[in-house]
Each structure stands twice: as structure tokens, then as C-alpha cells.
Amino acid sequence: MKDEYKEFYESNEEDMNSKSDAKVILFLIIVAVMAMTYWVAVQ
């Protein structure tokens, strides 16, 4: 899986930045879903 994305990124640094961004976005989505679930539950 490591070499799968070499054609899309010029360097390993860009690849790592992309993976880091994806993890941050996933975390934010999870937090948003939990917040919405709590907000609906207390209504």
C-alpha cells in the first residue's frame, strides 16, 4: 500500500501531509457527529 500513491505525490513529505490532513478531517467529522447526536438527544 505504501507505493500505491507514489504516482500522485511528488515527494514523501506531500504524501505524509495528505495522510495527516485526512486524519484531521476524519477526527473533525467524528467530533461533529458526536456533537450532533448529543444535541439531538437533549432536545
Contacts in CASP RR format, 6 or more apart in sequence:
PFRMAT RR
TARGET T0000
AUTHOR 0000-0000-0000
METHOD contacts of the structure
MODEL  1
MKDEYKEFYESNEEDMNSKSDAKVILFLIIVAVMAMTYWVAVQ
5 15 0 8 1.000
5 18 0 8 1.000
6 15 0 8 1.000
9 15 0 8 1.000
9 18 0 8 1.000
END
